[in-house]
Structures are given as C-alpha cells and as structure tokens.
Amino acid sequence: MPQRFGRPGLLGTIARTAVISGTATAVSNRVERLDMRRQAAAPAPQTPAAAPPAPVPASQDRVSQLTQLADLKAQGLLSDEEFATEKARILGS
C-alpha cells in the first residue's frame, strides 16, 4: 500500500476528533473535581448571628397562648377536659 501524503482520510479525521474530544473532557472533569475539593476545604462564610428577639411581656404571651388554645378548641382539636387542663397550665393555677 502506498504511503499517503496530504490531508488525512476519514478514519484519521475521526481518530483525531476522538482524541481531542477525550482530552477536553478529561481536562474539564479534572478542573471540576479540583473546584469541588477547594469548595469543600474552604471554610463556610460566617454570617453575623441575629440578635435574639426581645422578650414578650408575660401577659401578652399568656393572651396569645390562650387565644391559640381557644382556636384549637373551636376547631374541635381539643376536648373540654384538654382545654381546661392547658388553660390551667398557662395561667399557672
């Protein structure tokens, strides 16, 4: 078979394309893995802690708890006995 000079044939073009594509994929995957390792090793950014909410006066807290309790009873989720028990607990009786 005589030696060819000039442009590569169809198989040569396909082989060259496969090599280029494989190399590009390998490099891309390597870069992605390195980025993932860097992100995993980097410390998480610190966000300033939120200030705790201001304390609610006890009377307002009791009122809201009693309101929620009354709503649960009105929805039929609490029996009269459960309502009375929780009401006594909230009022401290």
C-alpha positions in Angstrom: 0.0 0.0 0.0 1.5 3.3 -1.0 2.1 5.9 1.7 -0.4 8.9 1.7 0.7 12.5 2.0 -1.6 15.4 2.4 -4.9 15.6 4.2 -5.9 12.7 6.5 -8.6 10.3 5.4 -11.9 9.8 7.1 -10.6 7.4 9.7 -7.7 9.8 10.5 -10.1 12.7 11.0 -12.4 10.6 13.2 -9.4 9.4 15.3 -8.1 12.9 15.7 -11.5 14.3 16.7 -11.9 11.5 19.3 -8.5 12.3 20.8 -9.3 16.0 21.0 -12.7 15.4 22.5 -11.4 12.9 25.1 -8.7 15.2 26.2 -11.1 18.1 26.5 -13.5 16.0 28.6 -10.6 14.8 30.8 -9.4 18.3 31.4 -12.9 19.6 32.1 -13.6 16.8 34.6 -10.3 17.4 36.4 -11.0 21.2 36.7 -14.4 20.4 38.1 -13.1 18.0 40.7 -10.4 20.5 41.8 -13.1 23.2 42.2 -15.2 20.8 44.3 -12.3 20.0 46.6 -11.5 23.6 47.0 -15.1 24.5 47.9 -15.2 21.6 50.4 -12.0 22.6 52.1 -12.9 26.3 52.2 -14.5 27.5 55.4 -18.1 28.5 55.2 -18.6 32.2 55.2 -19.6 33.5 58.6 -22.9 35.3 58.8 -23.5 37.5 61.7 -25.8 36.0 64.3 -29.2 37.5 64.5 -30.0 39.2 67.8 -32.4 37.2 69.9 -36.0 38.5 69.8 -37.0 40.9 72.5 -38.7 39.1 75.3 -42.5 39.3 75.2 -44.2 40.5 78.3 -45.7 37.6 80.2 -49.3 39.0 79.9 -49.1 39.2 76.1 -47.6 35.8 75.9 -50.4 34.3 78.0 -53.0 36.0 75.9 -51.6 34.7 72.7 -51.3 31.2 74.2 -54.9 31.3 75.4 -56.1 32.6 72.0 -54.3 29.7 70.2 -55.8 27.3 72.7 -59.3 28.7 72.1 -58.8 28.4 68.4 -57.8 24.7 68.7 -60.9 24.1 70.8 -63.1 25.9 68.3 -61.7 23.7 65.5 -62.6 20.6 67.5 -59.0 19.5 68.1 -59.2 19.8 71.9 -61.8 18.3 74.2 -63.3 20.4 77.1 -61.0 18.5 79.5 -57.9 19.1 77.5 -58.8 22.8 77.1 -59.3 23.2 80.9 -56.0 21.4 81.7 -53.9 23.5 79.3 -55.7 26.7 80.4 -54.8 26.0 84.0 -51.2 25.3 83.0 -50.9 28.6 81.1 -52.5 30.6 83.9 -50.3 28.9 86.5 -53.2 27.7 88.5 
